[in-house]
Amino acid sequence: QALSELTGMGGGGGNLQEMRARLLTERRVDMRGLCNPSDFHRSPYLSARGNIANIFRGSTEEGYKAYHADKYDEDKNPNGIINFGTSENKLCFDLMSKRLTQADMNLMEPPLLQYPDWKGHKFLREEVARFLTYYCKAPAPLKAENVIVLNGCGSLFSALATVLCDPGEAVLIATPFYGGIIQSVFLYGNVKLVYAYLDSKITGTSTRPFQLTVEKLEKALQDATAEGVTVRALILLNPQNPLGDIYSLSELRDYLEFAKRHELHVIVDEIYMLSVFDESATFHSVLGMDRLPDPQRTHVMWGITKDFAVSGIRFGTLYTENQDVANAVASLCYFHGVCGPVQYKVAQLLRDRGESVAPYWINQVYLRANHARLKAAHTYVTDELKTLGVPFLNRNAGFFVWIDFRKYLRTGTFEEEMLLWRRFLDNKVLLSCGKAFECSEPGWFRIIFADKTHRLQLGMQRIRKVLEEREREILAEEKEQPCQSDQDGKADSTDEVIFVSRHQEPTCAGSSNLGDLIGLLQQQMRSSDWLQKNTAEQFA
């Protein structure tokens, strides 16, 4: 309602087209997740757009603000909030701080302090092209003229939405997905998102939970078209945030062929491409495909924020063969440029080849250590979840685990999910709830594991405390209301998702490892009352 009112501000009589756009805005953007109605105040100093920007909040804003006001510090604030909500790699400061302060990083020449080509300095774009050619396994050398540099992938999403869509048009994306994209495409471009809802049930052609299929994309596109919404593009996240899925080559080809049939642009976000930390998982870049179905409508994003553990350095890059798109985005680079000294440091980082053809420090030092640390942290958190009997998706990419807390919801609603999220926050641990990712099923949470051991241990202790308290409360409620099933209105997670193993090709989809089996047995023991009824004393 707030958005509808604000859209009508700014004077002038509304016509039918404006009213239709307003209604589409109400349908496509769920303001409950974007702003707090109790905080709403229409400022006389702002335009309609300014008022929307003023009240616009990402679903994670409340927790993020609380965290910055009460950060955990081992010495200064040991009772502060531990942040398992923000997707940052906190495992490699030692490596990156040493590399970024070495002598070769400190060059200062006049061009670095002057206005650059808005696409980015040529020396940097050439280095990015060589870097992506190598790590994306491109069949032919990528070209610097197709590279554009901006201050982060959020700016890239915003710029692409603005140049590919008109206000009120939409981009298709599968849920759950990184919720910051909503703000990126909406605040500047007034572009909406159309959702292809994925769920945990394995049905039809699906071979794993939350699997994206062309059928689901087709249905979402048809529904949007029936509602009069014009969809211009498809967003793919690979590896996927928050699921950790890595798309196979055949899946990527299917998605791109779908987009070509409907003349949709495809924006592929590959920002976690070097954060695949297990050798059993293989990442396939779109830029490594032998043939793109529609190269003029395929645009690939990457940045150093995640893969190089430097989220404070705002750097993202776009690779597109479409020069119209490249030039249009470059026009917006005036507002989203990267300063010259940072461009030089990034180029030095990416060109670290040593004596070999392959980047020496990156491969032999950084990636080896980073992958080992990510794997160890992931193992620690998932082992703790297994001990707690909590189902989760067991993937090997990114910094996150997608967790099933549905059994801790009595009624299975998003309101109850938010209460559980706030309870974690009250106990000084910040997680991200499923609603922040537009998940269609209440009760799913994302936890970030790319953190130091002492914070992981303390954070998991706080999570365990909340879950055990919640378990006792649910048991007490069930005793008071014995006739009500605790599974009303929600699927039995033990039937749907149990420590789902890493992505397998369909022929291997039924396989599971010993750890998964042990986790399943632990969960069944915890959820059963057999041990309570059959104690050692009773047997004696």
C-alpha positions in Angstrom: 0.0 0.0 0.0 2.8 2.4 0.9 4.5 1.8 -2.5 1.1 2.3 -4.3 0.6 5.6 -2.5 4.1 6.8 -3.2 3.9 5.9 -6.9 0.9 8.1 -7.1 2.7 11.1 -5.6 4.4 13.8 -7.6 1.5 15.5 -9.1 -0.3 15.1 -12.4 -3.5 13.1 -13.1 -3.0 9.4 -13.3 -3.8 7.7 -16.5 -4.6 4.1 -17.3 -1.0 3.1 -18.1 0.2 4.6 -14.8 -2.4 2.8 -12.8 -1.6 -0.5 -14.5 2.1 0.0 -13.7 1.1 0.8 -10.2 -0.9 -2.4 -9.8 2.0 -4.4 -11.3 4.3 -2.8 -8.8 2.1 -3.9 -6.0 1.9 -7.5 -7.3 5.6 -7.9 -8.1 7.2 -6.4 -5.0 6.3 -7.7 -1.6 6.8 -4.6 0.5 6.6 -6.6 3.8 10.1 -7.8 3.0 11.3 -4.5 1.8 10.3 -1.9 4.4 8.9 -1.6 7.9 5.4 -0.1 7.7 5.8 1.2 11.3 8.8 3.2 10.3 7.0 4.8 7.3 7.1 8.5 7.1 6.4 10.4 3.9 9.0 13.1 3.7 8.0 16.4 2.1 11.6 16.9 1.1 11.7 13.9 -1.2 10.2 12.9 -4.5 8.1 9.8 -4.8 11.2 7.8 -5.8 13.1 9.4 -3.0 10.5 8.3 -0.4 10.5 4.8 -1.8 14.3 4.7 -1.5 14.1 6.1 2.0 11.9 3.3 3.3 13.2 0.6 1.2 14.9 -2.1 3.3 16.3 -5.4 2.4 15.0 -8.3 4.4 18.4 -8.6 6.2 18.7 -4.9 7.1 17.4 -5.2 10.7 19.9 -7.9 11.6 22.7 -6.2 9.7 22.1 -3.0 11.7 22.0 -4.9 15.0 25.2 -6.6 14.2 27.1 -3.4 13.4 25.8 -1.9 16.7 26.9 -4.9 18.7 29.8 -6.7 16.9 31.3 -9.7 18.6 35.0 -9.2 19.6 36.9 -11.9 21.4 38.5 -9.3 23.8 36.4 -6.2 23.7 32.9 -7.5 23.2 32.7 -11.3 23.8 28.9 -11.2 24.3 28.4 -9.4 21.0 26.6 -10.7 17.9 28.3 -13.3 15.7 27.6 -12.7 12.1 26.6 -15.9 10.2 24.3 -13.9 8.0 26.6 -11.8 5.7 28.3 -13.8 2.9 31.9 -12.9 3.5 35.0 -15.0 3.5 36.9 -14.2 6.8 39.4 -17.1 6.5 42.1 -15.5 4.3 43.0 -12.0 5.7 46.5 -13.2 6.4 47.1 -14.2 2.8 45.4 -11.2 1.2 46.8 -8.5 3.5 50.3 -9.8 2.8 49.8 -9.9 -1.0 48.1 -6.5 -1.2 50.9 -4.8 0.7 53.8 -6.2 -1.3 56.1 -3.7 -3.1 54.7 -4.4 -6.6 51.2 -3.1 -5.4 52.4 0.4 -4.5 53.0 2.0 -7.9 51.6 5.5 -8.3 51.6 7.1 -11.8 49.7 10.1 -13.2 47.2 8.1 -15.2 46.0 6.4 -12.0 45.0 9.8 -10.5 43.3 11.0 -13.7 39.9 10.2 -15.2 40.1 6.7 -16.9 38.1 5.2 -19.8 34.8 4.7 -18.0 34.9 1.0 -19.0 38.1 0.7 -16.9 41.8 1.2 -17.6 42.8 -0.8 -20.6 45.6 -2.6 -18.7 43.1 -3.9 -16.2 40.5 -5.0 -18.9 43.3 -6.9 -20.7 44.3 -8.6 -17.5 40.7 -9.5 -16.6 40.2 -11.0 -20.1 43.3 -13.1 -19.7 42.3 -14.2 -16.2 38.8 -15.2 -17.3 40.1 -17.0 -20.3 42.3 -19.1 -18.0 39.9 -19.8 -15.1 36.7 -20.1 -17.2 38.5 -22.4 -19.6 37.3 -20.4 -22.6 37.8 -22.2 -26.0 39.3 -19.0 -27.4 41.0 -16.0 -25.8 38.5 -13.5 -24.4 38.7 -9.9 -25.6 39.4 -6.8 -23.5 37.0 -4.8 -25.6 34.2 -7.0 -24.1 35.2 -6.3 -20.5 33.6 -3.5 -18.4 34.7 -2.7 -14.8 32.3 -1.4 -12.1 32.4 -1.0 -8.3 30.8 -4.4 -7.5 28.3 -6.8 -8.9 25.4 -5.0 -7.2 26.1 -2.0 -9.5 26.3 -4.4 -12.4 22.9 -5.8 -11.7 21.5 -2.3 -11.4 23.2 -1.1 -14.6 22.1 -4.2 -16.6 18.5 -4.0 -15.4 18.4 -0.3 -16.4 19.7 -0.8 -19.9 17.9 -4.1 -20.7 14.4 -3.3 -19.3 12.1 -0.3 -19.2 10.4 0.8 -16.0 7.8 -1.7 -14.9 9.2 -4.6 -16.9 10.7 -7.7 -15.3 13.5 -10.1 -15.0 13.0 -13.9 -14.4 14.9 -15.5 -11.5 14.5 -18.8 -9.6 13.9 -18.7 -5.8 15.5 -18.9 -3.3 18.1 -16.4 -4.5 20.3 -13.7 -3.0 17.8 -11.0 -2.0 20.1 -8.0 -2.6 19.2 -8.4 -6.3 15.7 -7.1 -5.6 17.2 -3.7 -4.5 19.8 -3.7 -7.3 17.3 -3.9 -10.1 14.4 -1.9 -8.5 15.9 1.2 -6.9 17.3 2.8 -10.0 15.6 1.0 -12.9 12.2 0.3 -11.3 12.5 -3.2 -12.7 10.7 -6.1 -11.0 11.5 -9.7 -10.5 9.3 -12.6 -11.7 9.9 -15.8 -9.6 10.2 -19.4 -10.7 9.6 -21.0 -7.3 11.7 -24.0 -6.4 10.9 -26.3 -3.5 12.5 -29.2 -1.5 10.2 -31.9 -2.9 11.8 -34.1 -5.6 9.1 -34.5 -8.1 8.7 -34.9 -11.9 12.0 -34.5 -13.7 13.8 -33.3 -10.6 16.7 -35.3 -9.2 17.6 -33.1 -6.2 15.8 -30.6 -3.9 15.3 -27.0 -5.1 16.3 -28.1 -8.6 15.9 -25.5 -11.4 14.3 -27.0 -14.5 13.2 -25.5 -17.8 9.6 -26.6 -17.0 9.6 -24.3 -14.0 11.1 -21.4 -16.0 8.4 -21.9 -18.7 5.6 -21.9 -16.1 6.9 -18.7 -14.4 7.2 -17.0 -17.8 3.8 -18.0 -18.9 2.2 -16.9 -15.6 3.9 -13.5 -15.9 2.8 -13.1 -19.6 -0.8 -13.9 -18.6 -0.7 -11.1 -16.0 0.5 -8.7 -18.6 4.1 -8.5 -17.4 6.9 -8.1 -19.9 9.9 -10.2 -19.1 13.2 -9.1 -20.7 15.9 -11.3 -19.1 16.8 -14.3 -17.0 19.2 -14.2 -14.1 21.3 -17.4 -13.3 23.5 -17.6 -10.2 26.2 -20.2 -10.7 27.3 -21.4 -8.1 23.9 -20.7 -6.6 23.4 -18.5 -3.5 22.0 -19.7 -1.1 21.8 -23.3 -2.3 25.4 -23.9 -3.3 24.3 -25.7 -6.4 26.7 -25.9 -9.4 24.9 -26.3 -12.7 26.1 -29.0 -15.1 26.9 -28.1 -18.7 23.7 -29.8 -19.9 21.7 -27.7 -17.4 23.4 -24.5 -18.5 22.7 -25.3 -22.1 19.0 -26.0 -21.4 18.6 -22.7 -19.6 20.3 -20.7 -22.4 18.3 -22.5 -25.1 15.1 -21.6 -23.1 16.2 -18.0 -23.0 17.0 -18.0 -26.8 13.5 -19.4 -27.6 11.9 -16.5 -25.8 14.5 -13.8 -26.8 15.5 -13.2 -23.2 18.8 -11.8 -22.2 20.7 -14.0 -19.7 22.7 -12.4 -16.9 25.0 -15.1 -15.4 26.5 -14.3 -12.0 29.6 -16.4 -11.4 31.0 -14.5 -8.4 31.7 -17.8 -6.5 33.4 -19.6 -9.4 36.7 -20.0 -7.6 35.1 -20.9 -4.2 34.3 -24.5 -5.2 36.3 -26.1 -2.4 36.0 -29.9 -3.1 37.7 -31.7 -5.9 34.6 -33.9 -6.4 32.7 -30.8 -7.7 33.4 -29.3 -11.0 32.4 -25.7 -12.0 31.5 -24.9 -15.6 31.5 -21.3 -16.7 29.2 -20.1 -19.4 32.3 -18.6 -21.0 33.8 -22.0 -21.2 31.1 -23.4 -23.4 32.1 -24.3 -27.0 29.0 -22.5 -28.4 26.6 -20.0 -26.8 23.1 -20.4 -28.1 22.6 -16.6 -28.2 26.0 -14.8 -27.6 24.5 -11.3 -28.1 22.1 -11.8 -25.2 24.5 -13.6 -22.8 26.2 -11.4 -20.2 28.6 -12.8 -17.5 29.5 -11.2 -14.2 32.4 -11.9 -11.8 34.2 -10.0 -9.1 37.0 -10.4 -6.5 34.7 -9.8 -3.5 34.0 -13.5 -2.7 36.7 -15.5 -4.4 39.5 -13.3 -3.0 37.9 -12.6 0.4 38.0 -8.8 0.0 34.3 -7.7 0.2 35.5 -4.3 1.3 37.1 -3.7 -2.1 34.3 -2.9 -4.5 35.2 -4.5 -7.8 33.0 -6.3 -10.4 33.4 -7.0 -14.0 31.0 -7.7 -16.9 31.9 -9.7 -20.0 29.5 -9.3 -23.0 30.0 -9.6 -26.7 27.1 -7.2 -27.3 28.7 -3.8 -27.9 25.4 -1.9 -27.6 25.0 -3.4 -24.1 28.6 -2.7 -23.3 28.4 0.9 -24.3 25.1 1.5 -22.5 26.5 0.0 -19.3 29.7 2.0 -19.7 27.7 5.2 -19.7 26.5 4.3 -16.2 30.1 3.5 -15.1 30.5 7.3 -14.6 28.5 6.7 -11.4 30.0 3.4 -10.5 33.7 3.7 -11.3 36.6 2.0 -9.6 39.4 4.4 -8.5 42.7 4.2 -10.4 45.0 2.9 -7.6 42.5 0.1 -6.9 42.4 -0.8 -10.6 46.1 -1.1 -10.6 46.2 -3.4 -7.5 43.5 -5.6 -8.9 45.4 -6.0 -12.2 48.6 -6.9 -10.2 46.6 -9.5 -8.2 45.1 -11.1 -11.3 48.4 -11.2 -13.3 50.4 -13.0 -10.6 51.8 -15.5 -12.9 55.4 -15.9 -11.6 57.4 -18.1 -13.9 54.6 -20.3 -15.1 51.8 -19.7 -17.6 49.2 -20.2 -15.0 48.8 -17.5 -12.2 51.5 -18.7 -9.7 50.5 -17.2 -6.4 46.8 -17.6 -7.0 47.0 -21.3 -7.8 49.9 -22.5 -5.7 49.4 -20.4 -2.6 46.0 -18.7 -2.3 43.5 -21.1 -3.8 45.1 -24.1 -2.2 44.9 -22.6 1.3 41.5 -21.0 0.7 39.9 -24.2 -0.5 41.4 -26.2 2.4 40.1 -23.6 5.0 36.7 -23.5 3.4 36.4 -27.3 3.4 37.5 -27.5 7.0 35.0 -24.9 8.1 32.2 -26.4 6.1 33.0 -29.8 7.6 32.9 -28.4 11.1 29.5 -26.7 10.7 27.8 -29.6 8.9 29.1 -32.1 11.5 27.5 -29.9 14.2 24.2 -29.9 12.2 24.3 -33.7 11.9 24.8 -34.0 15.6 21.8 -31.7 16.2 19.8 -33.9 13.7 19.1 -30.9 11.4 18.7 -31.6 7.7 20.6 -29.4 5.2 21.8 -29.4 1.6 25.4 -30.6 1.5 27.1 -28.7 -1.3 30.7 -27.8 -2.0 30.6 -24.3 -3.3 30.3 -20.8 -1.8 30.4 -19.9 1.9 26.9 -21.1 3.0 24.8 -24.0 4.0 21.1 -24.1 3.3 19.5 -25.5 6.5 16.0 -27.0 7.1 14.7 -25.7 10.5 11.1 -26.6 9.6 10.7 -29.0 12.5 11.2 -26.1 14.9 8.2 -24.3 13.5 4.9 -25.3 15.2 2.6 -23.9 12.5 4.9 -23.7 9.5 4.4 -20.0 8.7 6.8 -17.2 7.7 5.7 -15.2 10.8 6.9 -18.1 12.9 10.1 -18.3 10.8 10.7 -14.6 11.6 10.2 -15.2 15.3 12.8 -18.0 15.2 15.2 -15.7 13.3 14.7 -13.0 16.0 15.3 -15.5 18.7 18.7 -16.4 17.2 19.4 -12.7 17.1 18.4 -12.2 20.7 20.9 -15.0 21.5 23.6 -13.0 19.7 23.9 -15.0 16.4 22.8 -13.5 13.1 21.5 -15.9 10.4 19.5 -15.3 7.2 16.0 -16.6 7.1 14.4 -18.1 4.0 12.1 -15.1 3.4 15.1 -13.0 2.7 15.7 -15.2 -0.3 12.0 -15.4 -1.3 12.0 -19.1 -0.4 8.5 -20.5 -0.9 8.7 -22.8 2.1 8.9 -21.3 5.6 11.6 -22.7 7.9 14.8 -22.7 5.7 17.8 -20.7 6.8 21.2 -19.8 5.4 24.3 -20.0 7.6 27.7 -18.6 6.6 30.6 -20.9 7.6 33.6 -19.1 6.1 34.7 -17.9 9.5 37.4 -18.5 12.1 37.1 -21.6 14.3 36.5 -19.9 17.6 33.6 -17.9 16.2 32.2 -21.0 14.5 32.3 -22.9 17.8 30.7 -20.1 19.8 28.1 -19.4 17.2 27.1 -23.0 16.9 26.8 -23.2 20.7 24.3 -20.3 20.6 22.4 -22.0 17.8 22.2 -25.2 19.7 20.9 -23.4 22.8 18.1 -21.8 20.8 17.1 -25.1 19.0 17.1 -27.1 22.2 14.9 -24.6 24.0 12.6 -24.5 21.0 12.5 -28.4 21.0 11.4 -28.4 24.7 8.7 -25.8 24.0 7.3 -27.8 21.1 7.2 -31.0 23.3 5.4 -29.1 26.0 2.9 -27.7 23.5 2.3 -31.1 22.1 1.5 -32.5 25.6 -1.1 -29.8 26.1 -2.6 -30.4 22.6 -2.0 -34.1 22.0 -4.5 -34.5 19.2 -2.8 -31.9 17.0 -0.2 -33.3 14.6 3.1 -31.5 14.6 3.3 -32.0 10.9 0.1 -30.2 9.9 0.7 -27.9 7.0 4.3 -28.9 6.3 6.2 -31.7 4.7 8.1 -34.2 6.8 11.6 -33.1 6.2 13.0 -36.5 6.9 11.2 -37.7 3.8 12.3 -34.9 1.6 15.7 -33.6 2.5 18.2 -35.5 4.6 21.8 -34.3 4.5 21.5 -34.2 0.7 24.9 -35.1 -0.8 26.8 -33.0 -3.3 25.3 -32.5 -6.8 25.4 -35.7 -8.9 24.5 -36.4 -12.5 21.1 -38.0 -12.7 22.6 -41.5 -13.0 24.1 -41.2 -9.6 21.3 -39.2 -7.9 20.4 -42.0 -5.5 23.8 -42.5 -4.0 24.8 -41.2 -0.6 27.9 -41.4 1.5 28.5 -42.8 5.0 28.3 -39.4 6.6 24.8 -38.9 5.2 23.7 -42.3 6.6 25.1 -41.6 10.0 23.4 -38.2 10.1 20.1 -39.8 9.1 20.4 -42.4 11.9 21.3 -39.7 14.4 18.3 -37.6 13.4 15.9 -40.6 13.7 17.3 -41.4 17.2 16.8 -37.8 18.3 13.3 -37.5 16.9 12.2 -40.8 18.4 10.9 -41.2 22.0 12.1 -44.9 22.1 15.1 -44.0 24.2 13.0 -42.0 26.6 10.5 -44.8 27.1 13.1 -47.6 27.3 15.7 -46.4 29.8 18.5 -48.5 31.3 16.7 -48.3 34.7 13.5 -49.7 33.2 15.4 -52.6 31.7 17.1 -53.3 35.0 
